[in-house]
Amino acid sequence: MFNSLGTVLDPKKSKAKNPEARVIVLDDNFNTFQHVANCLLTIIPGMSEKRAWDLTIKVDQTGSAEVWRGNLEQAELYHEQLFSKGLTMAPIEKT
């Protein structure tokens, strides 16, 4: 009997079905550092307070920062949640 669960997935095909994406926050003139850091902390899983502040500072200094990378479906969720909190977001970038 053939067990399909034992089949090795081709990474190229697997990636095409589950593309990865980047969530990028952009700098703006109205969100405070505290608000951006708090949004990152509460929305992005596994975000530490230090990392949230480091990313917030990067957004301010360079104009943008990638705050999360992973599967497209999760990226869309985090993008929408951050946007709904008033953050200025770049379009989702598929990788």
PDB file of N, CA, C and O in Angstrom:
ATOM      1  N   MET A   1       0.841  -1.189   0.000  1.00  0.00           N
ATOM      2  CA  MET A   1       0.000   0.000   0.000  1.00  0.00           C
ATOM      3  C   MET A   1       0.883   1.248   0.000  1.00  0.00           C
ATOM      4  O   MET A   1       1.873   1.299   0.730  1.00  0.00           O
ATOM      5  N   PHE A   2       0.547   2.234  -0.791  1.00  0.00           N
ATOM      6  CA  PHE A   2       1.342   3.459  -0.916  1.00  0.00           C
ATOM      7  C   PHE A   2       0.925   4.460   0.158  1.00  0.00           C
ATOM      8  O   PHE A   2      -0.257   4.761   0.323  1.00  0.00           O
ATOM      9  N   ASN A   3       1.916   4.965   0.880  1.00  0.00           N
ATOM     10  CA  ASN A   3       1.641   5.943   1.939  1.00  0.00           C
ATOM     11  C   ASN A   3       2.068   7.318   1.460  1.00  0.00           C
ATOM     12  O   ASN A   3       3.263   7.610   1.418  1.00  0.00           O
ATOM     13  N   SER A   4       1.118   8.169   1.097  1.00  0.00           N
ATOM     14  CA  SER A   4       1.448   9.495   0.568  1.00  0.00           C
ATOM     15  C   SER A   4       2.033  10.411   1.635  1.00  0.00           C
ATOM     16  O   SER A   4       2.683  11.403   1.307  1.00  0.00           O
ATOM     17  N   LEU A   5       1.813  10.092   2.906  1.00  0.00           N
ATOM     18  CA  LEU A   5       2.370  10.928   3.971  1.00  0.00           C
ATOM     19  C   LEU A   5       3.886  10.841   4.010  1.00  0.00           C
ATOM     20  O   LEU A   5       4.550  11.745   4.516  1.00  0.00           O
ATOM     21  N   GLY A   6       4.431   9.766   3.483  1.00  0.00           N
ATOM     22  CA  GLY A   6       5.881   9.602   3.477  1.00  0.00           C
ATOM     23  C   GLY A   6       6.555  10.265   2.278  1.00  0.00           C
ATOM     24  O   GLY A   6       7.782  10.252   2.175  1.00  0.00           O
ATOM     25  N   THR A   7       5.783  10.833   1.389  1.00  0.00           N
ATOM     26  CA  THR A   7       6.326  11.470   0.196  1.00  0.00           C
ATOM     27  C   THR A   7       7.096  12.728   0.568  1.00  0.00           C
ATOM     28  O   THR A   7       6.631  13.552   1.355  1.00  0.00           O
ATOM     29  N   VAL A   8       8.267  12.858  -0.006  1.00  0.00           N
ATOM     30  CA  VAL A   8       9.069  14.063   0.229  1.00  0.00           C
ATOM     31  C   VAL A   8       8.538  15.168  -0.679  1.00  0.00           C
ATOM     32  O   VAL A   8       8.367  14.977  -1.883  1.00  0.00           O
ATOM     33  N   LEU A   9       8.283  16.319  -0.080  1.00  0.00           N
ATOM     34  CA  LEU A   9       7.759  17.436  -0.865  1.00  0.00           C
ATOM     35  C   LEU A   9       8.881  18.138  -1.605  1.00  0.00           C
ATOM     36  O   LEU A   9       9.965  18.348  -1.061  1.00  0.00           O
ATOM     37  N   ASP A  10       8.616  18.492  -2.826  1.00  0.00           N
ATOM     38  CA  ASP A  10       9.555  19.300  -3.596  1.00  0.00           C
ATOM     39  C   ASP A  10       9.462  20.722  -3.061  1.00  0.00           C
ATOM     40  O   ASP A  10       8.396  21.333  -3.139  1.00  0.00           O
ATOM     41  N   PRO A  11      10.563  21.272  -2.513  1.00  0.00           N
ATOM     42  CA  PRO A  11      10.505  22.613  -1.920  1.00  0.00           C
ATOM     43  C   PRO A  11      10.008  23.682  -2.891  1.00  0.00           C
ATOM     44  O   PRO A  11       9.347  24.634  -2.477  1.00  0.00           O
ATOM     45  N   LYS A  12      10.319  23.533  -4.176  1.00  0.00           N
ATOM     46  CA  LYS A  12       9.870  24.529  -5.162  1.00  0.00           C
ATOM     47  C   LYS A  12       8.350  24.505  -5.310  1.00  0.00           C
ATOM     48  O   LYS A  12       7.706  25.553  -5.359  1.00  0.00           O
ATOM     49  N   LYS A  13       7.783  23.296  -5.380  1.00  0.00           N
ATOM     50  CA  LYS A  13       6.332  23.173  -5.504  1.00  0.00           C
ATOM     51  C   LYS A  13       5.652  23.592  -4.213  1.00  0.00           C
ATOM     52  O   LYS A  13       4.618  24.259  -4.243  1.00  0.00           O
ATOM     53  N   SER A  14       6.219  23.208  -3.090  1.00  0.00           N
ATOM     54  CA  SER A  14       5.648  23.554  -1.793  1.00  0.00           C
ATOM     55  C   SER A  14       5.626  25.065  -1.610  1.00  0.00           C
ATOM     56  O   SER A  14       4.638  25.625  -1.134  1.00  0.00           O
ATOM     57  N   LYS A  15       6.709  25.718  -1.987  1.00  0.00           N
ATOM     58  CA  LYS A  15       6.801  27.168  -1.839  1.00  0.00           C
ATOM     59  C   LYS A  15       5.777  27.859  -2.738  1.00  0.00           C
ATOM     60  O   LYS A  15       5.218  28.886  -2.355  1.00  0.00           O
ATOM     61  N   ALA A  16       5.527  27.317  -3.916  1.00  0.00           N
ATOM     62  CA  ALA A  16       4.568  27.923  -4.835  1.00  0.00           C
ATOM     63  C   ALA A  16       3.154  27.857  -4.246  1.00  0.00           C
ATOM     64  O   ALA A  16       2.365  28.787  -4.417  1.00  0.00           O
ATOM     65  N   LYS A  17       2.837  26.761  -3.556  1.00  0.00           N
ATOM     66  CA  LYS A  17       1.515  26.620  -2.956  1.00  0.00           C
ATOM     67  C   LYS A  17       1.385  27.482  -1.704  1.00  0.00           C
ATOM     68  O   LYS A  17       0.301  27.984  -1.408  1.00  0.00           O
ATOM     69  N   ASN A  18       2.456  27.654  -0.984  1.00  0.00           N
ATOM     70  CA  ASN A  18       2.468  28.435   0.253  1.00  0.00           C
ATOM     71  C   ASN A  18       3.549  29.504   0.165  1.00  0.00           C
ATOM     72  O   ASN A  18       4.582  29.398   0.825  1.00  0.00           O
ATOM     73  N   PRO A  19       3.318  30.533  -0.646  1.00  0.00           N
ATOM     74  CA  PRO A  19       4.372  31.534  -0.818  1.00  0.00           C
ATOM     75  C   PRO A  19       4.651  32.282   0.477  1.00  0.00           C
ATOM     76  O   PRO A  19       3.779  32.433   1.332  1.00  0.00           O
ATOM     77  N   GLU A  20       5.874  32.739   0.598  1.00  0.00           N
ATOM     78  CA  GLU A  20       6.234  33.553   1.746  1.00  0.00           C
ATOM     79  C   GLU A  20       6.037  35.015   1.396  1.00  0.00           C
ATOM     80  O   GLU A  20       6.008  35.395   0.225  1.00  0.00           O
ATOM     81  N   ALA A  21       5.904  35.817   2.423  1.00  0.00           N
ATOM     82  CA  ALA A  21       5.695  37.245   2.213  1.00  0.00           C
ATOM     83  C   ALA A  21       6.338  38.025   3.343  1.00  0.00           C
ATOM     84  O   ALA A  21       6.603  37.494   4.421  1.00  0.00           O
ATOM     85  N   ARG A  22       6.582  39.298   3.070  1.00  0.00           N
ATOM     86  CA  ARG A  22       7.180  40.207   4.046  1.00  0.00           C
ATOM     87  C   ARG A  22       6.154  41.256   4.454  1.00  0.00           C
ATOM     88  O   ARG A  22       5.418  41.779   3.617  1.00  0.00           O
ATOM     89  N   VAL A  23       6.115  41.557   5.755  1.00  0.00           N
ATOM     90  CA  VAL A  23       5.253  42.613   6.278  1.00  0.00           C
ATOM     91  C   VAL A  23       6.172  43.773   6.640  1.00  0.00           C
ATOM     92  O   VAL A  23       7.075  43.632   7.464  1.00  0.00           O
ATOM     93  N   ILE A  24       5.929  44.926   6.009  1.00  0.00           N
ATOM     94  CA  ILE A  24       6.823  46.080   6.160  1.00  0.00           C
ATOM     95  C   ILE A  24       6.040  47.292   6.649  1.00  0.00           C
ATOM     96  O   ILE A  24       5.028  47.680   6.065  1.00  0.00           O
ATOM     97  N   VAL A  25       6.537  47.884   7.744  1.00  0.00           N
ATOM     98  CA  VAL A  25       5.948  49.112   8.286  1.00  0.00           C
ATOM     99  C   VAL A  25       6.739  50.288   7.725  1.00  0.00           C
ATOM    100  O   VAL A  25       7.968  50.253   7.660  1.00  0.00           O
ATOM    101  N   LEU A  26       6.009  51.337   7.318  1.00  0.00           N
ATOM    102  CA  LEU A  26       6.628  52.538   6.780  1.00  0.00           C
ATOM    103  C   LEU A  26       6.585  53.679   7.796  1.00  0.00           C
ATOM    104  O   LEU A  26       5.711  53.728   8.662  1.00  0.00           O
ATOM    105  N   ASP A  27       7.534  54.582   7.672  1.00  0.00           N
ATOM    106  CA  ASP A  27       7.576  55.763   8.528  1.00  0.00           C
ATOM    107  C   ASP A  27       6.452  56.720   8.136  1.00  0.00           C
ATOM    108  O   ASP A  27       6.071  56.804   6.969  1.00  0.00           O
ATOM    109  N   ASP A  28       5.933  57.431   9.122  1.00  0.00           N
ATOM    110  CA  ASP A  28       4.946  58.473   8.870  1.00  0.00           C
ATOM    111  C   ASP A  28       5.139  59.582   9.898  1.00  0.00           C
ATOM    112  O   ASP A  28       5.987  59.478  10.784  1.00  0.00           O
ATOM    113  N   ASN A  29       4.356  60.628   9.775  1.00  0.00           N
ATOM    114  CA  ASN A  29       4.513  61.776  10.662  1.00  0.00           C
ATOM    115  C   ASN A  29       3.464  61.847  11.767  1.00  0.00           C
ATOM    116  O   ASN A  29       3.351  62.865  12.450  1.00  0.00           O
ATOM    117  N   PHE A  30       2.698  60.778  11.946  1.00  0.00           N
ATOM    118  CA  PHE A  30       1.625  60.871  12.940  1.00  0.00           C
ATOM    119  C   PHE A  30       1.618  59.776  13.992  1.00  0.00           C
ATOM    120  O   PHE A  30       1.086  60.001  15.079  1.00  0.00           O
ATOM    121  N   ASN A  31       2.179  58.606  13.729  1.00  0.00           N
ATOM    122  CA  ASN A  31       2.228  57.565  14.759  1.00  0.00           C
ATOM    123  C   ASN A  31       3.419  57.794  15.681  1.00  0.00           C
ATOM    124  O   ASN A  31       4.524  58.092  15.228  1.00  0.00           O
ATOM    125  N   THR A  32       3.177  57.650  16.974  1.00  0.00           N
ATOM    126  CA  THR A  32       4.258  57.819  17.947  1.00  0.00           C
ATOM    127  C   THR A  32       5.091  56.543  18.022  1.00  0.00           C
ATOM    128  O   THR A  32       4.637  55.465  17.640  1.00  0.00           O
ATOM    129  N   PHE A  33       6.299  56.684  18.514  1.00  0.00           N
ATOM    130  CA  PHE A  33       7.162  55.514  18.720  1.00  0.00           C
ATOM    131  C   PHE A  33       6.437  54.508  19.608  1.00  0.00           C
ATOM    132  O   PHE A  33       6.431  53.310  19.323  1.00  0.00           O
ATOM    133  N   GLN A  34       5.832  54.994  20.678  1.00  0.00           N
ATOM    134  CA  GLN A  34       5.157  54.118  21.639  1.00  0.00           C
ATOM    135  C   GLN A  34       4.042  53.323  20.961  1.00  0.00           C
ATOM    136  O   GLN A  34       3.895  52.124  21.199  1.00  0.00           O
ATOM    137  N   HIS A  35       3.257  53.995  20.116  1.00  0.00           N
ATOM    138  CA  HIS A  35       2.149  53.318  19.434  1.00  0.00           C
ATOM    139  C   HIS A  35       2.665  52.234  18.490  1.00  0.00           C
ATOM    140  O   HIS A  35       2.145  51.118  18.486  1.00  0.00           O
ATOM    141  N   VAL A  36       3.675  52.550  17.696  1.00  0.00           N
ATOM    142  CA  VAL A  36       4.229  51.570  16.756  1.00  0.00           C
ATOM    143  C   VAL A  36       4.784  50.364  17.514  1.00  0.00           C
ATOM    144  O   VAL A  36       4.492  49.220  17.169  1.00  0.00           O
ATOM    145  N   ALA A  37       5.583  50.624  18.544  1.00  0.00           N
ATOM    146  CA  ALA A  37       6.172  49.530  19.332  1.00  0.00           C
ATOM    147  C   ALA A  37       5.082  48.680  19.984  1.00  0.00           C
ATOM    148  O   ALA A  37       5.174  47.453  19.982  1.00  0.00           O
ATOM    149  N   ASN A  38       4.060  49.315  20.538  1.00  0.00           N
ATOM    150  CA  ASN A  38       2.967  48.569  21.172  1.00  0.00           C
ATOM    151  C   ASN A  38       2.215  47.709  20.167  1.00  0.00           C
ATOM    152  O   ASN A  38       1.857  46.571  20.471  1.00  0.00           O
ATOM    153  N   CYS A  39       1.971  48.240  18.973  1.00  0.00           N
ATOM    154  CA  CYS A  39       1.289  47.458  17.927  1.00  0.00           C
ATOM    155  C   CYS A  39       2.111  46.230  17.548  1.00  0.00           C
ATOM    156  O   CYS A  39       1.574  45.128  17.440  1.00  0.00           O
ATOM    157  N   LEU A  40       3.397  46.420  17.350  1.00  0.00           N
ATOM    158  CA  LEU A  40       4.260  45.287  16.996  1.00  0.00           C
ATOM    159  C   LEU A  40       4.247  44.240  18.105  1.00  0.00           C
ATOM    160  O   LEU A  40       4.177  43.040  17.842  1.00  0.00           O
ATOM    161  N   LEU A  41       4.313  44.706  19.327  1.00  0.00           N
ATOM    162  CA  LEU A  41       4.351  43.809  20.485  1.00  0.00           C
ATOM    163  C   LEU A  41       3.067  42.994  20.610  1.00  0.00           C
ATOM    164  O   LEU A  41       3.114  41.806  20.930  1.00  0.00           O
ATOM    165  N   THR A  42       1.935  43.618  20.361  1.00  0.00           N
ATOM    166  CA  THR A  42       0.670  42.916  20.567  1.00  0.00           C
ATOM    167  C   THR A  42       0.221  42.098  19.354  1.00  0.00           C
ATOM    168  O   THR A  42      -0.549  41.150  19.514  1.00  0.00           O
ATOM    169  N   ILE A  43       0.676  42.436  18.160  1.00  0.00           N
ATOM    170  CA  ILE A  43       0.183  41.762  16.952  1.00  0.00           C
ATOM    171  C   ILE A  43       1.139  40.699  16.413  1.00  0.00           C
ATOM    172  O   ILE A  43       0.697  39.636  15.977  1.00  0.00           O
ATOM    173  N   ILE A  44       2.433  40.971  16.438  1.00  0.00           N
ATOM    174  CA  ILE A  44       3.394  40.026  15.849  1.00  0.00           C
ATOM    175  C   ILE A  44       3.793  38.981  16.900  1.00  0.00           C
ATOM    176  O   ILE A  44       4.337  39.334  17.947  1.00  0.00           O
ATOM    177  N   PRO A  45       3.527  37.699  16.625  1.00  0.00           N
ATOM    178  CA  PRO A  45       3.847  36.648  17.600  1.00  0.00           C
ATOM    179  C   PRO A  45       5.349  36.570  17.878  1.00  0.00           C
ATOM    180  O   PRO A  45       6.172  36.694  16.971  1.00  0.00           O
ATOM    181  N   GLY A  46       5.678  36.365  19.127  1.00  0.00           N
ATOM    182  CA  GLY A  46       7.073  36.193  19.517  1.00  0.00           C
ATOM    183  C   GLY A  46       7.877  37.484  19.550  1.00  0.00           C
ATOM    184  O   GLY A  46       9.093  37.448  19.740  1.00  0.00           O
ATOM    185  N   MET A  47       7.226  38.610  19.371  1.00  0.00           N
ATOM    186  CA  MET A  47       7.921  39.904  19.365  1.00  0.00           C
ATOM    187  C   MET A  47       8.302  40.273  20.798  1.00  0.00           C
ATOM    188  O   MET A  47       7.463  40.289  21.698  1.00  0.00           O
ATOM    189  N   SER A  48       9.577  40.567  20.983  1.00  0.00           N
ATOM    190  CA  SER A  48      10.035  41.017  22.300  1.00  0.00           C
ATOM    191  C   SER A  48       9.929  42.540  22.361  1.00  0.00           C
ATOM    192  O   SER A  48       9.870  43.208  21.329  1.00  0.00           O
ATOM    193  N   GLU A  49       9.905  43.072  23.558  1.00  0.00           N
ATOM    194  CA  GLU A  49       9.835  44.525  23.708  1.00  0.00           C
ATOM    195  C   GLU A  49      11.053  45.195  23.069  1.00  0.00           C
ATOM    196  O   GLU A  49      10.927  46.228  22.412  1.00  0.00           O
ATOM    197  N   LYS A  50      12.242  44.593  23.269  1.00  0.00           N
ATOM    198  CA  LYS A  50      13.466  45.170  22.696  1.00  0.00           C
ATOM    199  C   LYS A  50      13.402  45.162  21.166  1.00  0.00           C
ATOM    200  O   LYS A  50      13.745  46.155  20.524  1.00  0.00           O
ATOM    201  N   ARG A  51      12.966  44.051  20.588  1.00  0.00           N
ATOM    202  CA  ARG A  51      12.878  43.963  19.122  1.00  0.00           C
ATOM    203  C   ARG A  51      11.842  44.951  18.580  1.00  0.00           C
ATOM    204  O   ARG A  51      12.067  45.576  17.543  1.00  0.00           O
ATOM    205  N   ALA A  52      10.721  45.093  19.266  1.00  0.00           N
ATOM    206  CA  ALA A  52       9.689  46.043  18.836  1.00  0.00           C
ATOM    207  C   ALA A  52      10.269  47.460  18.800  1.00  0.00           C
ATOM    208  O   ALA A  52      10.036  48.207  17.849  1.00  0.00           O
ATOM    209  N   TRP A  53      11.017  47.820  19.830  1.00  0.00           N
ATOM    210  CA  TRP A  53      11.621  49.161  19.863  1.00  0.00           C
ATOM    211  C   TRP A  53      12.712  49.302  18.803  1.00  0.00           C
ATOM    212  O   TRP A  53      12.811  50.342  18.152  1.00  0.00           O
ATOM    213  N   ASP A  54      13.529  48.265  18.628  1.00  0.00           N
ATOM    214  CA  ASP A  54      14.581  48.308  17.594  1.00  0.00           C
ATOM    215  C   ASP A  54      13.966  48.507  16.211  1.00  0.00           C
ATOM    216  O   ASP A  54      14.472  49.296  15.414  1.00  0.00           O
ATOM    217  N   LEU A  55      12.882  47.799  15.925  1.00  0.00           N
ATOM    218  CA  LEU A  55      12.216  47.934  14.622  1.00  0.00           C
ATOM    219  C   LEU A  55      11.578  49.313  14.472  1.00  0.00           C
ATOM    220  O   LEU A  55      11.613  49.905  13.393  1.00  0.00           O
ATOM    221  N   THR A  56      10.999  49.821  15.554  1.00  0.00           N
ATOM    222  CA  THR A  56      10.385  51.154  15.528  1.00  0.00           C
ATOM    223  C   THR A  56      11.435  52.219  15.218  1.00  0.00           C
ATOM    224  O   THR A  56      11.189  53.135  14.433  1.00  0.00           O
ATOM    225  N   ILE A  57      12.584  52.093  15.827  1.00  0.00           N
ATOM    226  CA  ILE A  57      13.684  53.040  15.581  1.00  0.00           C
ATOM    227  C   ILE A  57      14.165  52.913  14.132  1.00  0.00           C
ATOM    228  O   ILE A  57      14.458  53.913  13.476  1.00  0.00           O
ATOM    229  N   LYS A  58      14.243  51.667  13.642  1.00  0.00           N
ATOM    230  CA  LYS A  58      14.662  51.454  12.252  1.00  0.00           C
ATOM    231  C   LYS A  58      13.679  52.108  11.282  1.00  0.00           C
ATOM    232  O   LYS A  58      14.093  52.720  10.297  1.00  0.00           O
ATOM    233  N   VAL A  59      12.384  51.981  11.555  1.00  0.00           N
ATOM    234  CA  VAL A  59      11.368  52.627  10.708  1.00  0.00           C
ATOM    235  C   VAL A  59      11.622  54.124  10.663  1.00  0.00           C
ATOM    236  O   VAL A  59      11.586  54.733   9.594  1.00  0.00           O
ATOM    237  N   ASP A  60      11.877  54.716  11.820  1.00  0.00           N
ATOM    238  CA  ASP A  60      12.111  56.159  11.896  1.00  0.00           C
ATOM    239  C   ASP A  60      13.382  56.574  11.162  1.00  0.00           C
ATOM    240  O   ASP A  60      13.400  57.585  10.459  1.00  0.00           O
ATOM    241  N   GLN A  61      14.434  55.795  11.327  1.00  0.00           N
ATOM    242  CA  GLN A  61      15.731  56.181  10.761  1.00  0.00           C
ATOM    243  C   GLN A  61      15.877  55.871   9.274  1.00  0.00           C
ATOM    244  O   GLN A  61      16.534  56.617   8.548  1.00  0.00           O
ATOM    245  N   THR A  62      15.275  54.784   8.820  1.00  0.00           N
ATOM    246  CA  THR A  62      15.480  54.369   7.421  1.00  0.00           C
ATOM    247  C   THR A  62      14.229  54.493   6.559  1.00  0.00           C
ATOM    248  O   THR A  62      14.305  54.365   5.337  1.00  0.00           O
ATOM    249  N   GLY A  63      13.090  54.740   7.176  1.00  0.00           N
ATOM    250  CA  GLY A  63      11.854  54.889   6.417  1.00  0.00           C
ATOM    251  C   GLY A  63      10.989  53.646   6.364  1.00  0.00           C
ATOM    252  O   GLY A  63       9.814  53.727   6.008  1.00  0.00           O
ATOM    253  N   SER A  64      11.555  52.487   6.715  1.00  0.00           N
ATOM    254  CA  SER A  64      10.771  51.250   6.718  1.00  0.00           C
ATOM    255  C   SER A  64      11.518  50.159   7.471  1.00  0.00           C
ATOM    256  O   SER A  64      12.723  50.249   7.705  1.00  0.00           O
ATOM    257  N   ALA A  65      10.766  49.119   7.845  1.00  0.00           N
ATOM    258  CA  ALA A  65      11.379  47.943   8.467  1.00  0.00           C
ATOM    259  C   ALA A  65      10.492  46.734   8.226  1.00  0.00           C
ATOM    260  O   ALA A  65       9.267  46.810   8.319  1.00  0.00           O
ATOM    261  N   GLU A  66      11.132  45.628   7.917  1.00  0.00           N
ATOM    262  CA  GLU A  66      10.414  44.355   7.817  1.00  0.00           C
ATOM    263  C   GLU A  66      10.159  43.898   9.244  1.00  0.00           C
ATOM    264  O   GLU A  66      11.095  43.707  10.021  1.00  0.00           O
ATOM    265  N   VAL A  67       8.885  43.725   9.585  1.00  0.00           N
ATOM    266  CA  VAL A  67       8.541  43.356  10.955  1.00  0.00           C
ATOM    267  C   VAL A  67       8.155  41.888  11.088  1.00  0.00           C
ATOM    268  O   VAL A  67       8.090  41.351  12.194  1.00  0.00           O
ATOM    269  N   TRP A  68       7.897  41.239   9.939  1.00  0.00           N
ATOM    270  CA  TRP A  68       7.566  39.814   9.965  1.00  0.00           C
ATOM    271  C   TRP A  68       7.752  39.243   8.575  1.00  0.00           C
ATOM    272  O   TRP A  68       7.538  39.924   7.572  1.00  0.00           O
ATOM    273  N   ARG A  69       8.159  37.965   8.531  1.00  0.00           N
ATOM    274  CA  ARG A  69       8.285  37.238   7.263  1.00  0.00           C
ATOM    275  C   ARG A  69       7.801  35.821   7.510  1.00  0.00           C
ATOM    276  O   ARG A  69       8.158  35.187   8.503  1.00  0.00           O
ATOM    277  N   GLY A  70       6.978  35.335   6.584  1.00  0.00           N
ATOM    278  CA  GLY A  70       6.454  33.980   6.728  1.00  0.00           C
ATOM    279  C   GLY A  70       5.408  33.719   5.665  1.00  0.00           C
ATOM    280  O   GLY A  70       5.394  34.368   4.619  1.00  0.00           O
ATOM    281  N   ASN A  71       4.522  32.753   5.941  1.00  0.00           N
ATOM    282  CA  ASN A  71       3.569  32.388   4.896  1.00  0.00           C
ATOM    283  C   ASN A  71       2.598  33.529   4.606  1.00  0.00           C
ATOM    284  O   ASN A  71       2.274  34.336   5.477  1.00  0.00           O
ATOM    285  N   LEU A  72       2.152  33.569   3.370  1.00  0.00           N
ATOM    286  CA  LEU A  72       1.347  34.682   2.857  1.00  0.00           C
ATOM    287  C   LEU A  72       0.073  34.898   3.665  1.00  0.00           C
ATOM    288  O   LEU A  72      -0.293  36.037   3.955  1.00  0.00           O
ATOM    289  N   GLU A  73      -0.593  33.828   4.024  1.00  0.00           N
ATOM    290  CA  GLU A  73      -1.856  33.969   4.760  1.00  0.00           C
ATOM    291  C   GLU A  73      -1.644  34.687   6.100  1.00  0.00           C
ATOM    292  O   GLU A  73      -2.409  35.583   6.458  1.00  0.00           O
ATOM    293  N   GLN A  74      -0.611  34.289   6.828  1.00  0.00           N
ATOM    294  CA  GLN A  74      -0.302  34.954   8.106  1.00  0.00           C
ATOM    295  C   GLN A  74       0.131  36.395   7.861  1.00  0.00           C
ATOM    296  O   GLN A  74      -0.248  37.298   8.607  1.00  0.00           O
ATOM    297  N   ALA A  75       0.925  36.606   6.818  1.00  0.00           N
ATOM    298  CA  ALA A  75       1.389  37.959   6.490  1.00  0.00           C
ATOM    299  C   ALA A  75       0.206  38.883   6.237  1.00  0.00           C
ATOM    300  O   ALA A  75       0.194  40.026   6.694  1.00  0.00           O
ATOM    301  N   GLU A  76      -0.787  38.386   5.510  1.00  0.00           N
ATOM    302  CA  GLU A  76      -1.980  39.196   5.232  1.00  0.00           C
ATOM    303  C   GLU A  76      -2.713  39.552   6.512  1.00  0.00           C
ATOM    304  O   GLU A  76      -3.200  40.672   6.661  1.00  0.00           O
ATOM    305  N   LEU A  77      -2.794  38.601   7.439  1.00  0.00           N
ATOM    306  CA  LEU A  77      -3.455  38.849   8.715  1.00  0.00           C
ATOM    307  C   LEU A  77      -2.721  39.927   9.510  1.00  0.00           C
ATOM    308  O   LEU A  77      -3.343  40.880   9.980  1.00  0.00           O
ATOM    309  N   TYR A  78      -1.406  39.784   9.664  1.00  0.00           N
ATOM    310  CA  TYR A  78      -0.642  40.764  10.442  1.00  0.00           C
ATOM    311  C   TYR A  78      -0.650  42.132   9.772  1.00  0.00           C
ATOM    312  O   TYR A  78      -0.724  43.159  10.447  1.00  0.00           O
ATOM    313  N   HIS A  79      -0.573  42.143   8.442  1.00  0.00           N
ATOM    314  CA  HIS A  79      -0.613  43.397   7.689  1.00  0.00           C
ATOM    315  C   HIS A  79      -1.927  44.128   7.975  1.00  0.00           C
ATOM    316  O   HIS A  79      -1.928  45.321   8.277  1.00  0.00           O
ATOM    317  N   GLU A  80      -3.035  43.410   7.878  1.00  0.00           N
ATOM    318  CA  GLU A  80      -4.358  44.009   8.102  1.00  0.00           C
ATOM    319  C   GLU A  80      -4.503  44.498   9.545  1.00  0.00           C
ATOM    320  O   GLU A  80      -5.045  45.578   9.784  1.00  0.00           O
ATOM    321  N   GLN A  81      -4.022  43.710  10.501  1.00  0.00           N
ATOM    322  CA  GLN A  81      -4.135  44.110  11.906  1.00  0.00           C
ATOM    323  C   GLN A  81      -3.312  45.369  12.191  1.00  0.00           C
ATOM    324  O   GLN A  81      -3.781  46.272  12.883  1.00  0.00           O
ATOM    325  N   LEU A  82      -2.098  45.430  11.664  1.00  0.00           N
ATOM    326  CA  LEU A  82      -1.256  46.614  11.872  1.00  0.00           C
ATOM    327  C   LEU A  82      -1.879  47.829  11.180  1.00  0.00           C
ATOM    328  O   LEU A  82      -1.893  48.926  11.739  1.00  0.00           O
ATOM    329  N   PHE A  83      -2.388  47.633   9.974  1.00  0.00           N
ATOM    330  CA  PHE A  83      -3.031  48.711   9.237  1.00  0.00           C
ATOM    331  C   PHE A  83      -4.255  49.231   9.997  1.00  0.00           C
ATOM    332  O   PHE A  83      -4.497  50.437  10.056  1.00  0.00           O
ATOM    333  N   SER A  84      -5.017  48.308  10.572  1.00  0.00           N
ATOM    334  CA  SER A  84      -6.230  48.708  11.292  1.00  0.00           C
ATOM    335  C   SER A  84      -5.914  49.505  12.563  1.00  0.00           C
ATOM    336  O   SER A  84      -6.775  50.216  13.082  1.00  0.00           O
ATOM    337  N   LYS A  85      -4.696  49.386  13.055  1.00  0.00           N
ATOM    338  CA  LYS A  85      -4.254  50.167  14.218  1.00  0.00           C
ATOM    339  C   LYS A  85      -3.692  51.523  13.805  1.00  0.00           C
ATOM    340  O   LYS A  85      -3.247  52.302  14.648  1.00  0.00           O
ATOM    341  N   GLY A  86      -3.714  51.803  12.497  1.00  0.00           N
ATOM    342  CA  GLY A  86      -3.294  53.102  12.017  1.00  0.00           C
ATOM    343  C   GLY A  86      -1.859  53.191  11.526  1.00  0.00           C
ATOM    344  O   GLY A  86      -1.391  54.272  11.170  1.00  0.00           O
ATOM    345  N   LEU A  87      -1.144  52.043  11.502  1.00  0.00           N
ATOM    346  CA  LEU A  87       0.227  52.087  11.014  1.00  0.00           C
ATOM    347  C   LEU A  87       0.242  52.234   9.495  1.00  0.00           C
ATOM    348  O   LEU A  87      -0.664  51.763   8.809  1.00  0.00           O
ATOM    349  N   THR A  88       1.257  52.878   8.988  1.00  0.00           N
ATOM    350  CA  THR A  88       1.421  53.041   7.552  1.00  0.00           C
ATOM    351  C   THR A  88       2.177  51.822   7.042  1.00  0.00           C
ATOM    352  O   THR A  88       3.302  51.554   7.462  1.00  0.00           O
ATOM    353  N   MET A  89       1.547  51.088   6.132  1.00  0.00           N
ATOM    354  CA  MET A  89       2.089  49.805   5.691  1.00  0.00           C
ATOM    355  C   MET A  89       2.455  49.830   4.214  1.00  0.00           C
ATOM    356  O   MET A  89       1.751  50.422   3.395  1.00  0.00           O
ATOM    357  N   ALA A  90       3.570  49.178   3.886  1.00  0.00           N
ATOM    358  CA  ALA A  90       3.906  48.928   2.493  1.00  0.00           C
ATOM    359  C   ALA A  90       3.023  47.782   2.006  1.00  0.00           C
ATOM    360  O   ALA A  90       2.565  46.976   2.815  1.00  0.00           O
ATOM    361  N   PRO A  91       2.779  47.697   0.706  1.00  0.00           N
ATOM    362  CA  PRO A  91       2.057  46.513   0.204  1.00  0.00           C
ATOM    363  C   PRO A  91       2.822  45.253   0.586  1.00  0.00           C
ATOM    364  O   PRO A  91       4.049  45.274   0.689  1.00  0.00           O
ATOM    365  N   ILE A  92       2.108  44.171   0.792  1.00  0.00           N
ATOM    366  CA  ILE A  92       2.753  42.909   1.142  1.00  0.00           C
ATOM    367  C   ILE A  92       3.675  42.509  -0.001  1.00  0.00           C
ATOM    368  O   ILE A  92       3.289  42.545  -1.169  1.00  0.00           O
ATOM    369  N   GLU A  93       4.900  42.126   0.351  1.00  0.00           N
ATOM    370  CA  GLU A  93       5.875  41.682  -0.650  1.00  0.00           C
ATOM    371  C   GLU A  93       5.998  40.175  -0.597  1.00  0.00           C
ATOM    372  O   GLU A  93       6.381  39.613   0.429  1.00  0.00           O
ATOM    373  N   LYS A  94       5.674  39.515  -1.703  1.00  0.00           N
ATOM    374  CA  LYS A  94       5.864  38.069  -1.776  1.00  0.00           C
ATOM    375  C   LYS A  94       7.327  37.791  -2.041  1.00  0.00           C
ATOM    376  O   LYS A  94       7.969  38.481  -2.833  1.00  0.00           O
ATOM    377  N   THR A  95       7.853  36.772  -1.372  1.00  0.00           N
ATOM    378  CA  THR A  95       9.272  36.431  -1.550  1.00  0.00           C
ATOM    379  C   THR A  95       9.416  35.108  -2.260  1.00  0.00           C
ATOM    380  O   THR A  95      10.536  34.655  -2.499  1.00  0.00           O
TER     381      THR A  95
END
